Structures are given as structure tokens and as C-alpha cells.
Amino acid sequence: MTDKEYQWMMDVANKSLEEAKKMTKEEALAHLMRCGHLDKDGNFTEPYKHLALVFKEIKPS
């Protein structure tokens, strides 16, 4: 990987992080549903069930 490619990846990651910090709880939950991490009831989908151990309760609005 070149320095230019590395810098591009870091810039993309930092931009994504900044955008995530601006999300409301509702927007974050909707994003996780669109990505397939959560179902419509706010439960983790099968590939992500292990994440439920980290979160006590997640309720979509």
C-alpha cells in the first residue's frame, strides 16, 4: 500500500467517524437496520447476535 492510499483510507475513516458523531440515536439505529445488523424490532440479526452481549437494551423509535 502506498502512502497516498493509506492517507486516503485514513481520511475516509475519519470522515465517517465525524459523521457518526453527529447522528442521533434514532438515526444510528436506522442505519444499523439498513446495514442488516438489527431487525425491525431492534434485535441483532443472526450474524451479529454476539453483539447483544455488549448492549443491555436497544429499542428503535
Sequence and secondary structure as in RCSB ss.txt:
>XXXX:A:sequence
MTDKEYQWMMDVANKSLEEAKKMTKEEALAHLMRCGHLDKDGNFTEPYKHLALVFKEIKPS
>XXXX:A:secstr
  HHHHHHHHHHHHHHHHHHHT  HHHHHHHHHHHTSB TTS B GGGGGGGGT S     
